[in-house]
Amino acid sequence: MSDKTIRIIYGSDIINNTKTLLSSYQIETKIPSLDAKIGLKPNLVVATTPETGATTHTQIICGIIEYLQEKGFKNISIIEGAWVGDSTQRGFFINGYDKISKKYNVALIDTKKDEYNKHTAYGITMEISKSIENLD
């Protein structure tokens, strides 16, 4: 994406505001194909609701999913792994991601339960979730 413009929108309809912003960027033109494997990472570092400011508002995720599905993208996943000491599954439940997954028919993936591949760069070896590696 080469457009570095920051866009701001005001209002309380988070889903439609999100879709309006995505439309203004024409985000669908930056995704390689309708079959692309798209992963959304909502930042559920801790199992808490968006009002704390520590997690992405669920309606933003809903807006992104709706927008992409309306444009014909179907291979969408919500992918997350809570920080050490917290439960991703608990975060999914507290924020209703289990319901969002069912409503929009998108996969819900806990990277803490995923398989990993090891990669080394600049002398540092890290484990990368296979689900993340399989995204476009």
Backbone as a printed PyTorch tensor [residue, N CA C, xyz], in Angstrom:
tensor([[[  0.8420,  -1.1800,   0.0000],
         [  0.0000,   0.0000,   0.0000],
         [  0.8830,   1.2380,   0.0000]],

        [[  0.6990,   2.0870,  -0.9680],
         [  1.5440,   3.2700,  -1.0600],
         [  0.8630,   4.5210,  -0.5170]],

        [[ -0.4460,   4.5010,  -0.3460],
         [ -1.1670,   5.6600,   0.1750],
         [ -0.8840,   5.7910,   1.6650]],

        [[ -0.2370,   6.8720,   2.0410],
         [  0.1280,   7.0720,   3.4370],
         [ -0.7760,   8.0920,   4.1280]],

        [[ -1.9040,   8.3900,   3.5010],
         [ -2.8530,   9.3420,   4.0590],
         [ -3.5490,   8.7350,   5.2680]],

        [[ -3.6130,   9.4930,   6.3370],
         [ -4.3670,   9.0650,   7.5210],
         [ -5.7580,   9.6510,   7.4070]],

        [[ -6.7380,   8.7940,   7.4930],
         [ -8.1290,   9.2440,   7.4110],
         [ -8.7700,   9.1220,   8.7830]],

        [[ -9.6270,  10.0680,   9.0970],
         [-10.3300,  10.0900,  10.3790],
         [-11.8160,  10.1530,  10.0990]],

        [[-12.5710,   9.4080,  10.8840],
         [-14.0260,   9.4320,  10.7480],
         [-14.6220,   9.5260,  12.1490]],

        [[-15.7150,  10.2450,  12.2550],
         [-16.3740,  10.4290,  13.5460],
         [-17.7640,   9.8180,  13.5080]],

        [[-18.2200,   9.3650,  14.6480],
         [-19.5630,   8.8200,  14.7500],
         [-19.5860,   7.6090,  15.6580]],

        [[-20.7750,   7.1460,  15.9470],
         [-20.9220,   6.0240,  16.8710],
         [-21.2350,   4.7040,  16.1720]],

        [[-21.4490,   4.7260,  14.8630],
         [-21.7270,   3.5000,  14.1160],
         [-20.3920,   2.9020,  13.6680]],

        [[-19.7900,   2.1470,  14.5620],
         [-18.4260,   1.6640,  14.3540],
         [-18.3140,   0.7660,  13.1250]],

        [[-19.2780,  -0.1120,  12.9270],
         [-19.2210,  -1.0240,  11.7790],
         [-19.2340,  -0.2390,  10.4690]],

        [[-20.2050,   0.6530,  10.3030],
         [-20.2860,   1.4220,   9.0530],
         [-19.1350,   2.4030,   8.9010]],

        [[-18.6620,   2.9790,  10.0010],
         [-17.5010,   3.8650,   9.9150],
         [-16.2740,   3.0960,   9.4220]],

        [[-16.1100,   1.8810,   9.9210],
         [-14.9890,   1.0370,   9.4850],
         [-15.0920,   0.7410,   7.9990]],

        [[-16.2820,   0.3870,   7.5550],
         [-16.4900,   0.0760,   6.1390],
         [-16.2450,   1.3080,   5.2620]],

        [[-16.6530,   2.4730,   5.7350],
         [-16.4180,   3.7170,   4.9930],
         [-14.9200,   3.9810,   4.8430]],

        [[-14.1710,   3.7840,   5.9200],
         [-12.7230,   3.9930,   5.8510],
         [-12.0600,   2.9960,   4.9040]],

        [[-12.4580,   1.7290,   4.9840],
         [-11.8880,   0.7250,   4.0810],
         [-12.1930,   1.0610,   2.6280]],

        [[-13.4060,   1.5380,   2.3800],
         [-13.8010,   1.9270,   1.0300],
         [-12.9680,   3.1060,   0.5350]],

        [[-12.6940,   4.0600,   1.4230],
         [-11.9180,   5.2350,   1.0140],
         [-10.4940,   4.8560,   0.6160]],

        [[ -9.9850,   3.7740,   1.1710],
         [ -8.6610,   3.2700,   0.8020],
         [ -8.7260,   2.2880,  -0.3660]],

        [[ -9.9400,   1.8590,  -0.7160],
         [-10.1310,   0.8100,  -1.7290],
         [ -9.2420,  -0.3910,  -1.3970]],

        [[ -9.3430,  -0.8110,  -0.1560],
         [ -8.4760,  -1.8710,   0.3630],
         [ -8.5630,  -3.1530,  -0.4600]],

        [[ -9.7360,  -3.4070,  -1.0340],
         [ -9.9210,  -4.6370,  -1.8090],
         [ -9.0030,  -4.6980,  -3.0310]],

        [[ -8.5670,  -3.5370,  -3.5290],
         [ -7.6800,  -3.5190,  -4.6960],
         [ -6.2420,  -3.8720,  -4.3160]],

        [[ -5.9530,  -3.8890,  -3.0440],
         [ -4.6040,  -4.1890,  -2.5770],
         [ -4.4380,  -5.6460,  -2.1520]],

        [[ -5.5190,  -6.4180,  -2.2340],
         [ -5.4840,  -7.8380,  -1.8790],
         [ -5.3420,  -8.6230,  -3.1770]],

        [[ -4.4000,  -9.5710,  -3.2320],
         [ -4.0490, -10.2070,  -4.5060],
         [ -5.1820, -10.8970,  -5.2630]],

        [[ -6.1130, -11.5320,  -4.5660],
         [ -7.2000, -12.2270,  -5.2620],
         [ -8.3500, -12.4880,  -4.2970]],

        [[ -9.5070, -12.8150,  -4.8500],
         [-10.6660, -13.1330,  -4.0090],
         [-10.4290, -14.3940,  -3.1900]],

        [[ -9.4810, -15.2250,  -3.6200],
         [ -9.1470, -16.4520,  -2.8950],
         [ -8.0630, -16.2440,  -1.8410]],

        [[ -7.5940, -15.0210,  -1.6900],
         [ -6.5140, -14.7420,  -0.7450],
         [ -6.9010, -15.1800,   0.6630]],

        [[ -5.9090, -15.7040,   1.3800],
         [ -6.1030, -16.0970,   2.7790],
         [ -5.8200, -14.8670,   3.6330]],

        [[ -6.8780, -14.3260,   4.2440],
         [ -6.7980, -13.0710,   4.9870],
         [ -6.9030, -13.3600,   6.4790]],

        [[ -5.9740, -12.8340,   7.2560],
         [ -6.0010, -13.0010,   8.7080],
         [ -6.1750, -11.6620,   9.3960]],

        [[ -7.1020, -11.6070,  10.3310],
         [ -7.3230, -10.4070,  11.1370],
         [ -6.8180, -10.6860,  12.5460]],

        [[ -5.9360,  -9.8380,  13.0430],
         [ -5.3940,  -9.9950,  14.3890],
         [ -5.9130,  -8.8490,  15.2470]],

        [[ -6.8850,  -9.1440,  16.1160],
         [ -7.5540,  -8.0710,  16.8600],
         [ -6.8400,  -7.5550,  18.1020]],

        [[ -5.6270,  -7.9990,  18.3820],
         [ -4.8700,  -7.5060,  19.5280],
         [ -5.5150,  -7.8580,  20.8640]],

        [[ -5.8040,  -9.1300,  21.0530],
         [ -6.3170,  -9.6130,  22.3380],
         [ -5.1470, -10.0300,  23.2190]],

        [[ -4.2990,  -9.0830,  23.5380],
         [ -3.1240,  -9.3850,  24.3460],
         [ -3.5480,  -9.8940,  25.7170]],

        [[ -4.5710,  -9.2680,  26.2680],
         [ -5.1370,  -9.7020,  27.5430],
         [ -6.6340,  -9.9050,  27.3600]],

        [[ -7.2020, -10.7590,  28.1930],
         [ -8.6280, -11.0780,  28.0960],
         [ -9.4490,  -9.9780,  28.7590]],

        [[ -9.6630,  -8.8970,  28.0070],
         [-10.4440,  -7.7730,  28.5130],
         [-11.2320,  -7.1680,  27.3610]],

        [[-12.2200,  -6.3560,  27.6880],
         [-13.0740,  -5.7550,  26.6670],
         [-12.4400,  -4.4870,  26.0890]],

        [[-12.9250,  -4.0280,  24.9340],
         [-12.3350,  -2.8650,  24.2590],
         [-12.3780,  -1.5620,  25.0640]],

        [[-13.2960,  -1.4600,  25.9900],
         [-13.4150,  -0.2170,  26.7620],
         [-12.1390,   0.1180,  27.5280]],

        [[-11.3030,  -0.8720,  27.7930],
         [-10.0550,  -0.6310,  28.5200],
         [ -8.9760,  -0.0260,  27.6230]],

        [[ -9.1910,  -0.1020,  26.3100],
         [ -8.1990,   0.4060,  25.3700],
         [ -7.1040,  -0.5960,  25.0510]],

        [[ -7.1820,  -1.7880,  25.6270],
         [ -6.1330,  -2.7950,  25.4240],
         [ -6.4200,  -3.7390,  24.2640]],

        [[ -7.6400,  -3.7060,  23.7320],
         [ -7.9870,  -4.6030,  22.6280],
         [ -8.7460,  -3.8350,  21.5520]],

        [[ -8.7180,  -4.3530,  20.3490],
         [ -9.4540,  -3.7570,  19.2330],
         [-10.9460,  -3.9660,  19.4440]],

        [[-11.7400,  -2.9490,  19.1680],
         [-13.1940,  -3.0630,  19.3300],
         [-13.7280,  -4.1210,  18.3760]],

        [[-14.5780,  -4.9890,  18.8870],
         [-15.1180,  -6.0860,  18.0790],
         [-15.9080,  -5.5860,  16.8780]],

        [[-16.5390,  -4.4280,  16.9890],
         [-17.3070,  -3.9160,  15.8560],
         [-16.3980,  -3.4770,  14.7080]],

        [[-15.1610,  -3.1390,  15.0040],
         [-14.2000,  -2.8490,  13.9310],
         [-13.9180,  -4.1360,  13.1600]],

        [[-13.7080,  -5.2210,  13.8840],
         [-13.4840,  -6.5160,  13.2320],
         [-14.7030,  -6.9070,  12.4080]],

        [[-15.9070,  -6.7100,  12.9600],
         [-17.1400,  -7.0080,  12.2110],
         [-17.2170,  -6.1660,  10.9420]],

        [[-16.8760,  -4.8960,  11.0370],
         [-16.8960,  -4.0160,   9.8670],
         [-15.9220,  -4.4670,   8.7940]],

        [[-14.7330,  -4.8880,   9.2160],
         [-13.7420,  -5.3770,   8.2540],
         [-14.2530,  -6.6390,   7.5630]],

        [[-14.7750,  -7.5690,   8.3530],
         [-15.2830,  -8.8210,   7.7740],
         [-16.4260,  -8.5390,   6.8130]],

        [[-17.3900,  -7.7230,   7.2390],
         [-18.5320,  -7.4070,   6.3690],
         [-18.0630,  -6.7790,   5.0630]],

        [[-17.1680,  -5.8140,   5.1680],
         [-16.6770,  -5.1250,   3.9740],
         [-16.0130,  -6.1130,   3.0160]],

        [[-15.1130,  -6.9240,   3.5440],
         [-14.4000,  -7.8730,   2.6880],
         [-15.3460,  -8.9070,   2.0900]],

        [[-16.2890,  -9.3980,   2.8810],
         [-17.2430, -10.3770,   2.3480],
         [-18.1350,  -9.7540,   1.2800]],

        [[-18.5350,  -8.5060,   1.4720],
         [-19.3390,  -7.8140,   0.4530],
         [-18.5660,  -7.6530,  -0.8530]],

        [[-17.2430,  -7.5990,  -0.7590],
         [-16.3900,  -7.4760,  -1.9500],
         [-16.0320,  -8.8380,  -2.5390]],

        [[-16.5110,  -9.9160,  -1.9270],
         [-16.3050, -11.2510,  -2.4750],
         [-15.2270, -12.0920,  -1.8160]],

        [[-14.5640, -11.5670,  -0.7990],
         [-13.5300, -12.3230,  -0.0910],
         [-14.1950, -13.2460,   0.9260]],

        [[-13.8280, -14.5120,   0.8960],
         [-14.4740, -15.4910,   1.7780],
         [-13.5020, -16.2050,   2.7080]],

        [[-12.2230, -16.1730,   2.3990],
         [-11.2380, -16.9380,   3.1570],
         [-10.6120, -16.0490,   4.2380]],

        [[-11.4180, -15.7310,   5.2500],
         [-11.0230, -14.7910,   6.3010],
         [-10.9380, -15.5320,   7.6290]],

        [[ -9.8980, -15.2410,   8.3970],
         [ -9.7210, -15.8320,   9.7240],
         [ -9.4550, -14.7360,  10.7400]],

        [[ -9.8700, -14.9900,  11.9630],
         [ -9.4700, -14.1640,  13.1000],
         [ -8.3820, -14.9690,  13.7980]],

        [[ -7.1890, -14.4020,  13.8760],
         [ -6.0290, -15.1250,  14.4050],
         [ -5.4290, -14.3330,  15.5610]],

        [[ -5.2630, -15.0040,  16.6940],
         [ -4.7540, -14.3020,  17.8700],
         [ -4.0570, -15.2650,  18.8100]],

        [[ -3.1790, -14.7270,  19.6050],
         [ -2.5160, -15.4550,  20.6830],
         [ -2.2600, -14.4900,  21.8210]],

        [[ -2.9230, -14.7000,  22.9390],
         [ -2.7570, -13.8150,  24.0970],
         [ -1.3240, -13.9090,  24.6210]],

        [[ -0.9300, -12.9270,  25.3780],
         [  0.4180, -12.9070,  25.9230],
         [  0.6040, -14.0470,  26.9190]],

        [[  1.8360, -14.3230,  27.2890],
         [  2.1530, -15.3870,  28.2350],
         [  1.4210, -15.1150,  29.5470]],

        [[  0.7310, -16.1160,  30.0320],
         [  0.0200, -15.9810,  31.2980],
         [ -1.4570, -15.6900,  31.1430]],

        [[ -1.9170, -15.4110,  29.9350],
         [ -3.3470, -15.1760,  29.7290],
         [ -3.8650, -16.1700,  28.6980]],

        [[ -5.1840, -16.3180,  28.6590],
         [ -5.8250, -17.2990,  27.7930],
         [ -6.4520, -16.6350,  26.5740]],

        [[ -6.0350, -17.0600,  25.3960],
         [ -6.6320, -16.5530,  24.1620],
         [ -8.1040, -16.9420,  24.0990]],

        [[ -8.4130, -18.1780,  24.4600],
         [ -9.8010, -18.6500,  24.4180],
         [-10.6940, -17.8080,  25.3240]],

        [[-10.1850, -17.4470,  26.4840],
         [-10.9430, -16.5860,  27.4020],
         [-11.1700, -15.2180,  26.7710]],

        [[-10.1500, -14.6820,  26.1240],
         [-10.2800, -13.4020,  25.4280],
         [-11.2940, -13.4690,  24.3040]],

        [[-11.2690, -14.5650,  23.5390],
         [-12.2620, -14.7650,  22.4830],
         [-13.6680, -14.7450,  23.0740]],

        [[-13.8630, -15.4740,  24.1720],
         [-15.1860, -15.5840,  24.7900],
         [-15.6480, -14.2490,  25.3800]],

        [[-14.7880, -13.5920,  26.1420],
         [-15.1400, -12.3180,  26.7870],
         [-15.5600, -11.2780,  25.7570]],

        [[-14.9190, -11.2840,  24.6090],
         [-15.2090, -10.2950,  23.5680],
         [-16.2240, -10.7680,  22.5340]],

        [[-16.6880, -11.9860,  22.6490],
         [-17.7140, -12.4860,  21.7360],
         [-17.1930, -12.9190,  20.3840]],

        [[-15.8890, -13.1940,  20.2840],
         [-15.3420, -13.6200,  19.0000],
         [-15.8650, -14.9820,  18.5710]],

        [[-16.2720, -15.8110,  19.5260],
         [-16.8830, -17.0910,  19.1760],
         [-18.1850, -16.8560,  18.4060]],

        [[-18.9570, -15.8670,  18.8330],
         [-20.2170, -15.5230,  18.1490],
         [-19.9450, -14.8700,  16.7910]],

        [[-18.9420, -14.0100,  16.7390],
         [-18.5720, -13.3560,  15.4760],
         [-18.1360, -14.4110,  14.4610]],

        [[-17.3490, -15.3760,  14.9060],
         [-16.8850, -16.4520,  14.0350],
         [-18.0580, -17.2070,  13.4150]],

        [[-19.0500, -17.5090,  14.2250],
         [-20.2310, -18.2290,  13.7240],
         [-21.0820, -17.3410,  12.8210]],

        [[-21.3050, -16.0970,  13.2380],
         [-22.1570, -15.1880,  12.4660],
         [-21.6310, -14.9800,  11.0500]],

        [[-20.3280, -14.7770,  10.9290],
         [-19.7370, -14.4520,   9.6310],
         [-19.0700, -15.6520,   8.9490]],

        [[-19.1220, -16.8000,   9.6080],
         [-18.5100, -18.0120,   9.0650],
         [-17.0210, -17.8020,   8.7580]],

        [[-16.3070, -17.2970,   9.7670],
         [-14.8590, -17.1160,   9.6540],
         [-14.1800, -17.9850,  10.7100]],

        [[-13.0040, -18.4800,  10.3810],
         [-12.2570, -19.3200,  11.3130],
         [-11.7490, -18.4840,  12.4800]],

        [[-11.6910, -19.1020,  13.6410],
         [-11.1610, -18.4800,  14.8490],
         [ -9.9530, -19.3180,  15.2670]],

        [[ -8.7650, -18.7420,  15.1630],
         [ -7.5340, -19.5070,  15.3730],
         [ -6.7560, -18.9550,  16.5630]],

        [[ -6.4500, -19.8430,  17.5020],
         [ -5.6330, -19.5160,  18.6670],
         [ -4.2060, -19.9510,  18.3520]],

        [[ -3.3190, -18.9980,  18.1370],
         [ -1.9480, -19.3530,  17.7570],
         [ -1.2010, -20.0670,  18.8800]],

        [[ -1.6920, -19.9470,  20.1090],
         [ -1.0550, -20.6820,  21.2020],
         [ -1.2480, -22.1910,  21.0380]],

        [[ -2.2790, -22.5740,  20.3010],
         [ -2.5630, -23.9950,  20.0790],
         [ -2.1030, -24.4540,  18.6950]],

        [[ -1.4460, -23.5790,  17.9730],
         [ -1.0240, -23.8480,  16.6040],
         [  0.3150, -24.5840,  16.5820]],

        [[  0.6650, -25.1020,  15.4260],
         [  2.0040, -25.6320,  15.1980],
         [  2.8800, -24.4780,  14.7150]],

        [[  4.1910, -24.6150,  14.9250],
         [  5.1210, -23.5380,  14.5930],
         [  6.2640, -24.0450,  13.7320]],

        [[  6.8230, -23.1390,  12.9530],
         [  8.0700, -23.3770,  12.2330],
         [  9.1150, -22.4400,  12.8070]],

        [[ 10.3470, -22.9210,  12.9120],
         [ 11.4410, -22.0820,  13.4030],
         [ 12.1040, -21.3770,  12.2290]],

        [[ 12.3800, -20.0990,  12.4340],
         [ 13.0650, -19.2850,  11.4300],
         [ 14.1630, -18.4930,  12.1300]],

        [[ 15.2940, -18.3720,  11.4600],
         [ 16.4070, -17.6200,  12.0200],
         [ 16.7300, -16.4400,  11.1170]],

        [[ 16.8560, -15.2860,  11.7310],
         [ 17.2440, -14.0710,  11.0120],
         [ 18.1870, -13.2740,  11.9010]],

        [[ 19.3100, -12.8640,  11.3430],
         [ 20.2940, -12.0700,  12.0800],
         [ 20.7010, -12.7420,  13.3890]],

        [[ 20.7930, -14.0710,  13.3510],
         [ 21.2380, -14.8210,  14.5190],
         [ 20.1730, -15.0700,  15.5690]],

        [[ 18.9610, -14.6320,  15.3210],
         [ 17.8640, -14.8290,  16.2750],
         [ 16.8930, -15.8450,  15.6930]],

        [[ 16.6110, -16.8890,  16.4670],
         [ 15.6650, -17.9120,  16.0330],
         [ 14.3190, -17.6660,  16.7050]],

        [[ 13.2860, -17.6520,  15.8840],
         [ 11.9290, -17.4380,  16.3880],
         [ 11.0190, -18.5230,  15.8510]],

        [[  9.9570, -18.7920,  16.6070],
         [  8.9270, -19.7130,  16.1390],
         [  7.7730, -18.8920,  15.5840]],

        [[  7.3500, -19.2190,  14.3630],
         [  6.2620, -18.5080,  13.6940],
         [  5.1050, -19.4790,  13.4960]],

        [[  3.9270, -19.0420,  13.8700],
         [  2.7160, -19.8440,  13.7290],
         [  2.5150, -20.2520,  12.2750]],

        [[  2.2080, -21.5310,  12.0570],
         [  1.9510, -22.0080,  10.6940],
         [  0.7200, -21.3280,  10.0990]],

        [[ -0.2690, -21.0310,  10.9380],
         [ -1.4690, -20.3390,  10.4380],
         [ -1.1220, -18.9580,   9.9070]],

        [[ -0.2060, -18.2830,  10.5690],
         [  0.2370, -16.9610,  10.1120],
         [  1.0220, -17.1010,   8.8050]],

        [[  1.8980, -18.0840,   8.7450],
         [  2.7080, -18.2900,   7.5350],
         [  1.8540, -18.6130,   6.3150]],

        [[  0.7060, -19.2200,   6.5280],
         [ -0.1540, -19.6200,   5.4120],
         [ -1.0440, -18.5000,   4.8830]],

        [[ -0.9700, -17.3220,   5.4800],
         [ -1.7720, -16.1900,   5.0080],
         [ -1.1280, -15.5570,   3.7830]],

        [[ -1.9680, -14.8970,   2.9780],
         [ -1.4440, -14.1560,   1.8370],
         [ -1.0990, -12.7460,   2.2610]]])
